[in-house]
Amino acid sequence: MKRIAIPITRDNKIEHHFGHSKFYEIYTFSNANEIIDLKLVESNKGCSCQSNIINELVDEGVKMMLSGNIGEGAVNKLNDAGISVIRGCTGKSSDVILKYVEGEITDNGINCTRSHTRQKHKHMSKH
């Protein structure tokens, strides 16, 4: 079995930036590559950047993350925890996971820059 996590918005779309995600879908696949379970996990402190979500994902047995934008630091932390990352995913999570199963999803190789992340957090803290 393998488990894949996807950071999502409240309307089940890929979260634009990993650090802002409050919710994660965790798909469990059989050895025949069929989805056998779907679990929703909520980040314990709101957004990923302030939570213990990586350890929670490890505890859930996650080995792969399909993500939208994500910074190099987060990618490194996930990789160090044994979780591979495919960056650049967009759209509904159900569509993305099916494209992944079909072999149509590849890593775009682009890390989000730190300045973009800081601007987003600064903007979000005003609300």
C-alpha positions as CSV (number, residue, x, y, z in Angstrom):
1,M,0.0,0.0,0.0
2,K,1.0,3.6,-0.5
3,R,-0.3,6.8,0.8
4,I,-0.4,10.2,-0.9
5,A,-1.2,13.5,0.6
6,I,-2.7,16.5,-1.1
7,P,-3.0,20.0,0.6
8,I,-6.4,21.2,-0.2
9,T,-8.7,24.2,0.2
10,R,-12.2,24.0,1.7
11,D,-13.6,23.3,-1.7
12,N,-11.3,20.4,-2.5
13,K,-8.9,22.2,-4.8
14,I,-5.2,22.0,-4.5
15,E,-4.1,24.7,-2.1
16,H,-2.2,27.4,-4.0
17,H,0.7,27.3,-1.5
18,F,1.6,24.4,0.8
19,G,2.3,26.7,3.8
20,H,-1.2,28.0,3.8
21,S,-3.0,24.7,3.8
22,K,-5.3,23.8,6.7
23,F,-6.6,20.6,5.2
24,Y,-5.0,17.5,3.6
25,E,-6.5,14.6,1.8
26,I,-4.7,11.3,2.3
27,Y,-5.3,8.7,-0.3
28,T,-4.5,5.1,0.4
29,F,-3.8,2.9,-2.7
30,S,-3.8,-0.9,-2.9
31,N,-0.9,-2.8,-4.4
32,A,-3.0,-2.8,-7.6
33,N,-2.9,1.0,-7.6
34,E,-6.6,1.4,-6.7
35,I,-7.8,4.0,-4.2
36,I,-9.0,2.0,-1.2
37,D,-9.4,4.8,1.4
38,L,-9.6,8.6,1.6
39,K,-9.0,10.5,4.9
40,L,-9.2,14.2,5.7
41,V,-6.6,15.6,8.1
42,E,-6.8,19.1,9.5
43,S,-3.6,20.9,10.4
44,N,-3.5,21.3,14.1
45,K,-2.5,25.0,14.1
46,G,-4.3,26.4,11.1
47,C,-1.8,26.6,8.4
48,S,1.1,24.2,7.6
49,C,3.8,26.8,8.2
50,Q,3.0,26.9,11.9
51,S,2.0,23.3,12.5
52,N,3.4,19.8,13.0
53,I,1.8,18.6,9.8
54,I,4.9,16.8,8.4
55,N,5.1,14.6,11.5
56,E,1.4,13.9,11.2
57,L,1.7,12.9,7.6
58,V,4.6,10.6,8.5
59,D,2.5,9.1,11.2
60,E,-0.2,8.5,8.6
61,G,2.3,6.6,6.4
62,V,2.4,9.2,3.7
63,K,5.3,8.8,1.2
64,M,4.2,11.3,-1.5
65,M,2.8,14.8,-1.6
66,L,1.1,16.3,-4.6
67,S,1.4,20.0,-4.1
68,G,0.8,23.4,-5.7
69,N,3.5,26.0,-4.8
70,I,5.9,25.0,-2.1
71,G,9.1,26.5,-0.8
72,E,12.5,24.8,-0.9
73,G,12.6,24.6,2.9
74,A,9.3,22.7,3.0
75,V,10.4,20.4,0.2
76,N,13.6,19.7,2.1
77,K,11.7,19.0,5.4
78,L,9.3,16.7,3.6
79,N,12.1,14.9,1.8
80,D,14.1,14.5,5.1
81,A,10.9,12.9,6.5
82,G,10.8,10.4,3.7
83,I,8.0,12.2,1.7
84,S,8.6,12.9,-2.0
85,V,7.0,16.0,-3.5
86,I,5.5,16.7,-6.9
87,R,5.2,20.4,-7.3
88,G,3.0,22.5,-9.6
89,C,-0.3,20.7,-9.2
90,T,-3.5,22.6,-9.7
91,G,-7.2,22.0,-9.9
92,K,-9.6,19.7,-8.0
93,S,-7.8,17.1,-5.9
94,S,-9.9,14.3,-7.3
95,D,-8.8,15.2,-10.8
96,V,-5.2,15.5,-9.8
97,I,-5.1,12.1,-8.0
98,L,-6.6,10.4,-11.1
99,K,-4.1,12.1,-13.4
100,Y,-1.3,10.9,-11.0
101,V,-2.6,7.3,-11.2
102,E,-2.6,7.6,-15.0
103,G,1.0,8.9,-15.0
104,E,0.1,12.3,-16.2
105,I,1.5,14.3,-13.3
106,T,5.1,15.3,-13.2
107,D,7.1,17.6,-10.9
108,N,7.5,21.1,-12.4
109,G,10.9,21.5,-10.6
110,I,10.0,25.0,-9.3
111,N,10.2,26.0,-5.7
112,C,8.3,29.0,-4.5
113,T,10.6,31.9,-3.5
114,R,10.9,33.0,0.1
115,S,10.0,36.6,-0.7
116,H,6.7,35.4,-2.2
117,T,6.0,33.4,1.0
118,R,6.7,36.4,3.2
119,Q,4.5,38.7,1.2
120,K,1.7,36.2,1.4
121,H,2.0,35.8,5.2
122,K,2.2,39.6,5.7
123,H,-0.9,40.0,3.5
124,M,-2.8,37.3,5.3
125,S,-1.9,38.6,8.8
126,K,-3.8,41.9,8.0
127,H,-7.1,40.1,7.9
